Amino acid sequence: MKLLHSGKVRDVYEDGDDIILVASDRVSVYDVILPTPIPDKGKILTQLSLWWFEQLADVVPNHVISATDVPAEFLGRAVRCRRLKMVQVECIARGYLTGSGLKEYGAHGSVSGVPLPPGLVDGSKLPEPIFTPTTKAPLGQHDEAVTFDEVVAREGAETAEELRRITLEVYRRGSELAAERGVIIADTKIELGWAADGTLVLGDEVLTSDSSRFWPADRWEPGRTQFSFDKQYVRDWATGTGWDKKEPAPEVPAEVVEATRARYVEAYERITGKTW
């Protein structure tokens, strides 16, 4: 195998015509990799993604070939995938207002050019889910919000419409399934790419604790920071240290590592109904 790319969380290998996607235990916040790994994170993300790929198979095709035909040392955290030409847009759906979307709303009353009603607060449910794409920044740089018209200019009108449709449908289906299990999916990011036959295919990961914000429905309370089953906990810790969000990032204390791992595990167990 040949290492093609080492990202913030995943390593991408070439194996003949296929790609081997390996999820590490690395964790990144504000586009910077923290020096302290979260044990089991890579396996949890991989197994949760595989569960979601099955649930979404009738919504959009995915890149998975096999989760078992991978090198033994990567078993559980790796997936053999189809090779895709990735779309150079991060496709994000938001059903609730928080994070960078809340900041943009506070400044402009809109997110990625989508106007929103006045009076929304942190954690507010939006009137309907919205498509809020961003650029794909190189490692160490920050993604930038773009409008739908900018996606049209980059990718063409037909592709832009498909990116929006698929992203919102993945979010809708995922939100409905998670809601049945007492979990709110506040927002999510997906990655799409072109297969050799010209179809848009879901790649990378989907509806995981790294690509989404998961909130327990019974603790949702707009107007404050929500309890979350995702890396928001470690993101909040990093912010609280006074770190300037540039490399080098601070070491993560053991208690923060364990609490973060516990939230990843709980998200997996609540959503899939399986015991980790």
C-alpha positions in Angstrom: 0.0 0.0 0.0 1.0 3.6 -0.7 0.2 6.5 1.7 -1.5 9.1 -0.4 -2.6 11.6 2.2 -2.5 12.1 6.0 -5.4 14.4 7.1 -6.4 15.8 10.4 -8.0 12.5 11.4 -7.8 10.0 8.5 -4.9 8.5 6.6 -5.6 7.5 2.9 -3.7 4.6 1.3 -3.8 3.4 -2.3 -4.2 -0.3 -2.7 -4.4 -1.2 -6.4 -7.6 0.5 -7.8 -9.0 0.9 -4.3 -8.5 3.3 -1.4 -8.0 2.2 2.2 -9.4 4.9 4.5 -8.0 4.6 8.1 -9.5 6.6 11.0 -6.9 7.5 13.6 -7.4 8.4 17.3 -6.3 11.9 16.5 -8.6 14.8 17.3 -8.6 18.2 15.7 -10.2 21.4 16.9 -10.3 24.7 14.9 -8.5 22.8 12.1 -5.5 22.1 14.4 -4.5 18.5 15.5 -4.3 18.2 19.3 -1.2 16.3 20.5 -3.2 13.9 22.7 -5.2 11.1 21.0 -8.6 9.9 22.2 -8.5 6.0 22.7 -10.9 4.0 20.4 -12.0 7.1 18.6 -11.0 5.9 15.2 -12.8 2.6 15.6 -15.9 4.3 17.0 -16.1 6.7 14.1 -15.6 4.0 11.5 -18.2 1.7 13.0 -20.7 4.5 13.3 -20.1 5.6 9.7 -20.6 2.0 8.5 -24.0 1.8 10.4 -25.1 5.1 8.8 -24.0 4.2 5.3 -26.3 1.2 5.5 -29.2 3.4 6.8 -28.7 5.9 3.9 -28.1 3.5 1.1 -31.4 4.4 -0.6 -30.7 8.1 -0.3 -27.2 8.2 -1.9 -24.7 5.6 -3.0 -21.5 5.4 -0.8 -17.9 4.5 -1.4 -17.7 1.4 0.8 -16.4 -1.8 -0.7 -15.5 -3.7 2.4 -14.8 -3.1 6.1 -13.1 -6.5 6.5 -10.9 -6.7 3.4 -8.3 -4.4 5.0 -4.8 -4.9 6.5 -5.1 -6.7 9.8 -3.4 -3.9 11.8 -6.2 -1.5 10.6 -9.1 -3.9 11.2 -12.1 -2.1 12.9 -10.8 1.4 12.0 -10.4 1.1 8.2 -12.6 0.8 5.2 -11.8 -0.3 1.7 -13.4 2.2 -0.6 -14.0 3.1 -4.2 -11.7 5.8 -5.6 -13.6 9.1 -6.0 -12.8 12.5 -7.4 -13.8 14.6 -4.4 -16.0 17.7 -4.8 -14.0 20.7 -3.5 -16.8 21.9 -1.2 -17.6 20.9 2.3 -21.3 20.1 2.3 -22.9 21.2 5.6 -26.6 21.0 6.7 -27.8 22.9 9.8 -31.1 22.3 11.6 -30.1 24.3 14.7 -28.1 27.4 15.2 -24.8 27.2 17.0 -21.0 27.4 16.5 -19.7 29.3 13.5 -23.3 29.6 12.2 -24.4 31.4 15.3 -21.4 33.8 15.0 -22.2 34.5 11.3 -25.9 35.0 12.2 -25.0 37.5 14.9 -23.0 39.5 12.4 -25.2 39.3 9.3 -28.6 37.8 10.3 -27.8 35.0 7.8 -25.6 31.9 7.4 -23.8 31.3 4.1 -26.2 33.8 2.5 -29.3 32.1 3.8 -31.4 34.8 5.7 -32.8 33.7 9.1 -35.5 35.2 11.3 -34.5 37.6 14.0 -34.3 36.7 17.7 -32.6 33.3 17.3 -30.2 32.2 20.1 -27.5 29.5 20.7 -29.3 26.2 20.2 -32.4 27.6 18.4 -34.1 25.2 16.0 -34.2 26.7 12.5 -37.5 27.0 10.6 -36.2 24.4 8.3 -32.7 22.8 7.7 -30.4 24.9 5.6 -27.4 24.2 3.3 -24.3 26.1 4.5 -21.3 25.0 2.4 -17.7 26.0 3.1 -14.4 25.8 1.3 -12.0 22.9 1.8 -8.9 24.4 3.4 -5.5 22.8 3.4 -4.3 21.2 6.7 -3.7 24.0 9.2 -5.9 26.5 7.5 -9.5 27.3 8.2 -12.5 26.5 6.0 -14.4 29.6 4.9 -18.2 29.9 4.5 -19.5 30.3 0.9 -22.9 31.0 -0.5 -24.9 28.7 -2.7 -24.3 31.1 -5.6 -20.5 30.7 -5.0 -20.9 26.9 -5.2 -22.8 27.3 -8.5 -19.9 29.4 -9.8 -17.4 26.7 -8.6 -19.2 23.5 -9.5 -22.0 24.5 -12.0 -25.7 24.9 -11.3 -26.7 21.3 -11.8 -24.0 19.9 -9.5 -24.7 22.6 -6.9 -28.4 21.7 -6.8 -27.4 18.0 -6.3 -25.0 18.8 -3.5 -27.6 20.7 -1.7 -30.4 18.1 -2.2 -28.2 15.2 -1.1 -26.8 17.1 1.9 -30.3 18.1 3.2 -31.7 14.6 2.5 -28.9 12.9 4.5 -29.5 15.4 7.3 -33.3 14.9 7.2 -33.0 11.1 7.3 -30.3 11.1 9.9 -32.2 13.5 12.1 -35.3 11.4 12.0 -33.5 8.2 12.9 -31.5 9.9 15.7 -34.7 11.6 17.1 -36.3 8.2 17.6 -33.3 7.5 19.9 -33.4 10.7 21.8 -30.6 12.4 20.0 -30.8 15.8 18.2 -28.4 16.2 15.2 -27.8 19.9 15.3 -25.7 20.0 12.1 -23.6 17.7 10.0 -20.9 17.8 7.4 -20.6 15.3 4.5 -18.2 14.9 1.7 -19.3 13.9 -1.8 -17.2 12.8 -4.8 -17.6 11.7 -8.4 -17.4 8.0 -9.2 -15.9 6.7 -12.5 -19.4 6.4 -13.9 -20.2 10.1 -13.2 -22.5 9.6 -10.2 -22.2 11.6 -7.0 -21.2 9.3 -4.1 -21.0 9.8 -0.4 -17.4 9.4 0.9 -15.2 9.9 3.9 -17.4 9.6 7.1 -21.1 10.3 7.7 -23.1 11.4 10.8 -20.3 10.8 13.3 -19.3 12.6 16.4 -16.5 14.4 14.4 -18.7 15.5 11.5 -21.8 16.3 13.4 -23.1 17.9 16.6 -25.2 15.4 18.7 -27.3 16.7 21.6 -29.5 14.7 24.0 -33.0 15.8 23.2 -34.1 15.8 26.9 -31.4 18.3 27.8 -31.9 20.7 24.8 -32.4 24.2 26.0 -31.9 27.1 23.6 -30.0 30.1 24.9 -27.1 28.3 26.3 -24.3 25.9 25.3 -25.8 22.4 24.8 -24.5 19.2 26.4 -23.1 17.3 23.4 -22.0 13.7 22.5 -19.2 14.9 20.2 -15.9 16.7 20.2 -17.5 20.0 21.3 -16.5 19.0 24.8 -12.8 19.0 23.9 -13.3 22.1 21.7 -14.8 24.0 24.7 -11.9 22.8 26.9 -9.3 24.0 24.3 -11.1 27.4 24.1 -11.1 27.7 27.9 -7.3 27.4 28.1 -6.8 30.7 26.3 -5.1 28.9 23.4 -4.8 31.1 20.3 -6.1 28.3 18.0 -2.7 28.0 16.3 -0.1 25.3 16.4 1.2 24.1 18.7 -2.0 23.0 20.5 -1.9 22.2 24.2 -1.8 18.7 25.7 -5.2 17.4 26.7 -5.6 16.4 30.4 -6.4 12.7 31.1 -9.9 13.6 32.5 -10.8 15.5 29.4 -9.6 12.6 27.2 -11.7 10.1 29.2 -14.8 12.4 29.2 -14.5 12.9 25.5 -14.1 9.2 24.8 -17.2 8.5 27.0 -19.3 10.9 24.8 -18.1 9.2 21.6 -19.1 5.8 23.0 -22.5 7.1 24.2 -23.3 8.6 20.8 -22.5 5.3 19.2 -24.6 3.3 21.6 -27.6 5.6 21.6 -27.8 5.9 17.8 -27.0 2.3 16.8 -28.6 0.5 19.8 -25.4 -1.6 20.1 -23.0 -1.9 23.0 -19.5 -0.7 22.4 
